[in-house]
Amino acid sequence: MHKEETLPQPLVRDGQSRDFIRAIIAEDRKKNKHGGRVITRFPPEPNGFLHIGHAKSICLNFGVALENDGVCHLRFDDTNPCKEEIAYVESIQRDVKWLGFDWGSNLFFASDYFDQLYEYAIKLIKIGKAYVCSLTADEIREYRGTLTEPGKNSPYRERSVEENLDLFSRMRAGEFPEGTHVLRAKIDMSSGNINMRDPVLYRILHSSHHRTGDKWCIYPMYDYTHPISDAIENITHSLCTLEFEDHRPFYDWLLDTLQTPSHPQQIEFARLNLTYTVMSKRKLLKLVNEGYVSGWDDPRMLTISGLRRRGYTPNSLRSFCETIGLAKRESRVEMGVLENAVRDDLNDTAPRAMAVLRPLKIVITNYPQEQEEELVIDNHPKIPEMGQRTVPFCREIYIEQDDFMENPPKKFFRLAPGREVRLRAAYLITCDSIIRDEKTGKIVELHCTYDPASRGGSSPDGRKVKGTLHWVSSRHAINAEVRLYDRLFMVENPEADKEKNFIAHLNPESLLPLTNCKLEQSLLNADDTNRFQFERLGYFCLDSLESAPGRLVFNRTVTLRDSWEKIEKKS
């Protein structure tokens, strides 16, 4: 079984939980809190595609449920019909399943609870804990105060229960235009926590919902919807990122005030911040809408669909999330950690193949003109179970342009005039002459001779040959396009420079398409579930979206080593 087909294992070491959240859950179960049950939820907004940060939350929520014989709900926070699409719902479900997790029958939508949420709002009004406010959005912000100054009460705060019920009912009936009224909680405008200064619970939106149609023209806010949805579903541990820490007092106030039968525990952890990328959905959407990338699944995007298309495996993302762990403080993870996760996974699971991306033709002048032979090569140098393949060899082959230098420096061990090198699993060859284009002087062909006694690449007399090159038979080569993807941004933190838009830091070399590549025959039947190590070049996968009959397109997943480390040392 391949690694990507295995499910995550419980994250414990020597009987101890690896992180503070698992320690809390272990203690809760020990005390039989929630009856020993563990029910978590992953609550994405269907307003975009999931990214690597969501993968961390998915692995956490589904992982702790799996480890504790519990369940994890997939619940869509679909409370803003202006930005939500069914296509996003479908992509999110696809991504969660691809990562290896299953919600079973526990698929929910916040819109499932719109009637209950409305009734809870009515209850808050009746007990004097909510009111209809007619301030504009700008006025509400002005009245809210600042981090150092308290807010002040809305002039509409003391409306009677009867007036509030009447106005709220008319809001639901569609009587008022957007922006004229909102429903707010009545808490404390002088609170040191701005989130407790009479937060908005409902706003008017005359927009059709992708699930409820035109039934509603008022929609609940996330901070109101989320805790009630948790309570309705009997969630035991509501795991959120740190930006919701200041929202927890309202979470608890709301459930205590409504006296819901269930009161989940909200626990916060640090969100994932990764170098050389942006994690904001708004900024990712800008990249998509303004054409800086080809779409949400562009292989340069750190969306789960983009990583999948680039060749990342579910196991590599789960391993990455386990490696970085959980923390209570914000930090920035090096991109190299993610890249190493996929290297480690593919090193053990990806069969080897030979491909020449920038071909230079070689004619082996002493090899018989019409002769062909089949060479047997291991698919993996250390895993015999992966088997072997046959690779054809003939008089004319291709090597990489970079593997030849006419005037090489001292430590260049590849092909040069008069120098002998090894062709991987084939023969030893020596460069005898160079053929140039008559007009440009560019090297277009090399003439070499081979040692017939060196079949398999071994030296018959024990002479030392330092260089080993990959190659492809010109007579049997598959033509393909190969896309070399790299990091989307040139700087570690594209958002750090407040004077420049993050777009200014885009890497102009994040995509390099090569159209005249030569691949060995075994790659002809590849599909997008296969990953390969192109020997000496990196890990690659077929791009099924761009490939078509007669046209193969391969994406580079990652280089064999961290090339950015060298770039940073030079700069």
SVG drawing of the C-alpha trace seen along z (x, -y; Angstrom):
<svg xmlns="http://www.w3.org/2000/svg" viewBox="-45 -58 86 65">
<polyline fill="none" stroke="black" stroke-width="0.4" points="0.0,0.0 1.3,-3.4 1.9,-6.0 -0.9,-8.3 -3.4,-5.5 -2.8,-5.2 -4.7,-7.1 -3.1,-9.3 -2.0,-7.5 -2.7,-8.9 -0.4,-11.7 1.0,-10.4 4.6,-9.7 5.6,-7.6 2.0,-7.7 1.9,-11.5 -0.1,-13.8 2.1,-15.7 0.3,-19.0 -1.7,-21.1 -5.1,-20.4 -4.7,-16.7 -3.6,-17.0 -6.9,-18.9 -9.0,-16.3 -7.2,-13.5 -7.9,-15.1 -11.5,-15.8 -12.0,-12.1 -10.2,-11.1 -12.8,-13.1 -15.6,-11.8 -16.4,-15.4 -19.1,-15.3 -19.6,-11.7 -16.2,-10.9 -17.3,-11.8 -15.2,-13.7 -17.1,-15.5 -15.2,-18.1 -16.1,-20.0 -14.3,-21.6 -16.4,-24.7 -15.2,-26.2 -16.8,-29.1 -17.8,-28.2 -16.3,-31.4 -13.1,-30.1 -10.9,-27.0 -9.2,-25.5 -5.4,-26.3 -2.6,-24.7 -3.7,-26.5 -7.0,-24.7 -5.2,-21.4 -3.7,-22.0 -7.2,-22.5 -8.6,-19.5 -5.8,-17.3 -6.3,-18.5 -10.1,-18.3 -10.5,-15.0 -7.3,-13.7 -8.3,-14.2 -11.7,-12.7 -10.1,-9.7 -7.7,-9.2 -10.4,-9.3 -13.1,-7.1 -15.1,-10.3 -16.5,-12.0 -15.8,-15.1 -18.5,-17.1 -18.0,-18.9 -20.2,-22.0 -20.3,-24.8 -20.6,-28.3 -22.8,-29.5 -24.2,-32.7 -23.0,-35.1 -24.8,-34.4 -23.0,-37.3 -19.7,-35.4 -20.7,-31.7 -21.0,-29.2 -21.9,-25.6 -18.7,-25.1 -16.8,-26.0 -18.9,-23.5 -18.0,-20.7 -14.3,-21.6 -14.1,-21.6 -15.7,-18.2 -13.3,-16.9 -10.2,-18.3 -11.2,-16.9 -11.7,-13.4 -8.5,-13.7 -6.6,-14.3 -7.9,-11.0 -10.8,-12.0 -14.4,-11.1 -17.3,-12.9 -19.7,-10.0 -23.2,-11.1 -22.1,-14.2 -22.4,-16.8 -24.1,-20.0 -24.7,-23.5 -25.3,-26.6 -28.2,-27.3 -29.8,-24.1 -30.2,-26.1 -31.6,-29.3 -35.0,-28.8 -33.5,-27.9 -31.1,-30.8 -34.0,-33.1 -36.0,-31.7 -32.9,-32.2 -32.7,-35.8 -36.4,-36.3 -35.6,-34.8 -32.7,-37.3 -35.0,-40.2 -37.7,-39.0 -35.3,-38.7 -33.8,-42.2 -30.5,-40.9 -30.8,-42.0 -32.2,-45.1 -32.7,-46.4 -30.1,-49.2 -30.7,-51.7 -27.2,-53.3 -25.3,-53.0 -22.3,-50.7 -20.0,-53.7 -21.9,-55.0 -21.7,-51.6 -17.9,-51.6 -17.7,-55.2 -19.9,-54.3 -17.9,-51.1 -14.9,-53.1 -11.2,-52.0 -8.9,-49.6 -8.1,-52.4 -11.5,-54.2 -14.8,-52.7 -17.7,-52.7 -21.0,-54.5 -24.5,-53.3 -26.5,-53.4 -29.5,-55.8 -31.7,-52.8 -30.4,-50.6 -33.4,-51.2 -36.1,-50.3 -38.8,-48.3 -39.1,-44.6 -42.3,-45.1 -40.7,-47.6 -37.7,-45.3 -39.8,-42.3 -41.9,-44.3 -38.8,-45.7 -37.0,-42.4 -40.1,-40.7 -40.4,-43.4 -36.6,-43.0 -37.3,-39.3 -40.3,-40.1 -38.1,-42.2 -39.6,-45.5 -36.3,-47.4 -33.4,-48.0 -29.9,-46.8 -28.0,-48.8 -31.0,-50.4 -31.2,-48.1 -29.2,-45.3 -29.9,-43.2 -27.3,-43.6 -26.7,-41.8 -27.0,-44.0 -24.0,-43.4 -21.5,-46.2 -20.3,-49.1 -17.6,-49.9 -16.1,-46.4 -12.4,-46.2 -13.1,-43.5 -14.4,-45.2 -16.2,-42.0 -18.4,-42.4 -19.6,-45.9 -23.0,-45.0 -21.9,-42.9 -24.1,-42.6 -26.1,-39.4 -28.1,-39.8 -27.9,-42.1 -30.2,-42.6 -29.1,-41.1 -31.5,-40.9 -29.5,-38.0 -30.5,-34.6 -28.9,-31.8 -27.4,-28.7 -29.4,-26.4 -32.3,-28.3 -33.1,-30.4 -35.1,-33.5 -36.6,-32.3 -34.4,-34.7 -33.4,-38.3 -31.7,-38.6 -28.7,-36.5 -26.9,-35.8 -23.3,-36.8 -20.6,-34.2 -19.9,-35.0 -23.6,-34.4 -24.1,-31.4 -21.0,-29.5 -21.5,-28.9 -25.2,-28.0 -24.4,-25.6 -21.7,-24.0 -24.3,-23.7 -27.0,-22.3 -24.6,-19.6 -23.3,-18.8 -19.8,-19.6 -17.5,-18.9 -14.3,-20.7 -14.6,-23.7 -11.0,-24.2 -10.3,-27.6 -7.3,-29.6 -5.9,-32.4 -7.8,-35.2 -11.0,-33.9 -9.5,-34.0 -11.0,-37.5 -14.3,-36.2 -14.5,-33.4 -16.1,-35.6 -19.0,-36.3 -19.1,-32.6 -19.6,-31.7 -21.9,-34.7 -24.2,-33.8 -24.6,-30.1 -24.9,-31.0 -27.5,-33.6 -29.5,-31.3 -29.0,-28.4 -28.4,-25.9 -28.5,-22.3 -24.9,-21.9 -22.0,-24.3 -18.9,-23.3 -15.5,-24.3 -13.7,-26.7 -9.9,-26.2 -7.6,-28.3 -4.3,-27.4 -1.9,-29.4 -2.8,-29.5 -0.3,-28.4 1.8,-31.2 4.2,-30.0 7.0,-31.9 6.9,-32.9 3.1,-32.9 -0.1,-34.7 -2.8,-32.9 -5.6,-35.3 -8.6,-34.1 -9.2,-37.7 -5.6,-38.0 -5.8,-34.5 -9.0,-35.6 -7.3,-38.8 -4.5,-36.6 -7.2,-34.5 -9.5,-37.3 -6.8,-39.6 -5.1,-36.8 -1.8,-36.5 -2.5,-32.8 -4.6,-30.5 -7.1,-29.7 -7.6,-28.4 -5.9,-25.2 -2.9,-26.8 0.1,-24.7 1.8,-27.8 -1.1,-28.4 -0.9,-26.9 -4.5,-25.8 -5.1,-22.1 -6.3,-21.7 -3.2,-23.5 -0.9,-21.3 -2.7,-18.2 -2.3,-19.3 1.3,-20.1 1.9,-16.5 1.8,-16.8 0.4,-13.7 -2.1,-13.5 0.5,-11.8 3.0,-14.6 0.5,-17.3 -0.5,-15.2 3.1,-14.6 3.8,-18.4 1.0,-19.2 2.3,-16.7 5.8,-18.1 4.9,-21.7 2.7,-20.7 0.4,-23.1 1.4,-26.2 -0.3,-29.0 1.8,-31.7 1.9,-32.9 5.0,-32.0 6.1,-31.6 7.0,-28.2 9.7,-27.9 8.5,-26.8 11.4,-24.4 9.6,-22.3 6.6,-21.8 8.9,-21.0 10.9,-18.5 7.7,-16.8 6.8,-16.0 10.4,-15.1 10.5,-12.6 7.3,-11.0 8.1,-10.8 11.6,-9.6 10.0,-6.3 7.0,-6.1 7.9,-7.7 9.4,-5.4 12.4,-6.8 12.3,-7.7 14.5,-9.6 13.6,-12.8 15.6,-15.4 14.2,-18.9 16.6,-20.9 17.8,-18.3 21.2,-18.2 21.6,-15.4 24.4,-12.9 25.4,-10.6 27.4,-7.6 29.4,-7.1 30.7,-3.6 27.3,-2.2 25.6,-0.3 23.2,-2.5 20.1,-0.2 20.8,1.5 18.5,1.2 18.7,2.9 16.6,3.0 18.2,2.1 16.7,3.2 16.6,0.5 15.3,0.7 12.3,-1.6 13.7,-2.5 17.4,-2.1 16.5,-0.9 13.0,0.7 13.2,3.9 9.4,4.3 8.8,1.5 10.2,3.8 12.0,3.0 11.4,1.5 13.0,1.8 14.4,-1.3 15.4,-1.3 18.9,-2.4 20.1,-3.3 22.8,-5.2 21.3,-8.7 20.3,-9.9 19.5,-13.1 21.3,-14.5 20.7,-17.8 22.4,-20.8 23.7,-21.7 25.5,-18.3 28.0,-19.4 30.6,-22.2 33.1,-23.0 35.5,-24.6 34.6,-23.2 35.8,-24.5 37.9,-22.2 35.0,-20.6 32.7,-20.0 32.5,-16.2 30.0,-15.9 30.7,-15.6 33.3,-17.8 35.6,-17.3 37.8,-14.3 36.1,-13.4 34.5,-10.0 31.2,-9.8 28.7,-7.1 25.2,-7.0 22.9,-5.8 22.5,-1.9 23.9,-2.0 27.5,-2.6 30.6,-4.7 30.9,-7.3 33.6,-9.8 33.0,-13.1 35.1,-13.3 33.7,-16.3 31.2,-19.2 28.8,-20.1 27.6,-23.7 24.9,-25.6 26.7,-27.3 24.8,-30.6 24.7,-31.0 27.7,-28.9 25.4,-27.3 26.3,-23.7 23.5,-21.5 25.1,-18.0 27.9,-16.0 29.7,-13.1 30.8,-10.5 32.2,-6.9 31.1,-4.2 32.9,-1.3 30.9,1.8 32.4,3.7 30.9,1.2 27.2,2.3 25.2,1.4 27.6,-1.5 30.3,0.4 34.0,-0.1 35.5,3.2 39.0,2.4 38.2,0.6 38.9,-2.9 37.3,-5.6 34.5,-7.6 33.1,-10.4 30.1,-11.7 26.8,-9.8 24.3,-11.3 20.6,-10.6 19.5,-10.3 16.7,-9.4 16.8,-7.5 16.0,-9.9 14.3,-7.2 11.9,-6.3 11.5,-9.6 8.1,-11.0 7.7,-14.7 6.2,-16.6 5.8,-20.0 7.3,-20.3 6.4,-23.2 8.9,-24.1 7.0,-25.7 8.6,-27.6 7.6,-29.8 5.0,-32.4 6.7,-35.2 10.3,-36.4 10.4,-37.4 9.7,-35.5 6.8,-37.7 5.1,-39.4 2.8,-41.3 5.5,-42.8 6.2,-45.8 3.3,-48.2 4.5,-50.6 4.1,-48.0 1.2,-45.9 1.9,-42.2 1.5,-41.8 4.8,-43.7 6.6,-40.8 5.4,-38.1 8.2,-35.9 8.4,-36.5 10.1,-33.0 7.5,-31.1 6.5,-29.3 8.9,-28.3 7.3,-26.2 9.6,-24.0 8.1,-22.7 10.7,-20.5 11.3,-18.0 12.1,-14.3 10.8,-11.6 11.4,-7.9 8.6,-5.6 7.5,-4.3 5.9,-7.7 3.5,-7.5 0.8,-5.8 1.2,-8.0 -1.9,-9.6 -2.4,-12.3 -2.2,-9.8 1.4,-8.9 4.4,-10.8 7.9,-10.3 11.4,-11.3 12.9,-12.4 16.5,-11.4 18.7,-14.3 15.9,-16.8 13.2,-16.5 9.8,-15.1 7.1,-15.5 3.5,-14.5 1.2,-14.5 -1.1,-17.6 -4.3,-15.9 -6.1,-19.3 -3.6,-20.4 -2.7,-17.1 -4.7,-15.8 -4.3,-13.1 -1.0,-13.7 0.0,-16.3 1.6,-15.4 2.2,-18.1 4.1,-17.4 4.4,-19.6 7.5,-19.8 6.4,-19.1 9.6,-20.0 13.3,-20.0 15.6,-17.3 17.2,-19.8 16.3,-23.2 17.5,-25.5 16.2,-28.5 18.7,-27.9 21.5,-28.5 19.7,-31.6 19.4,-33.1 23.0,-32.4 24.2,-34.3 21.9,-37.3"/>
</svg>
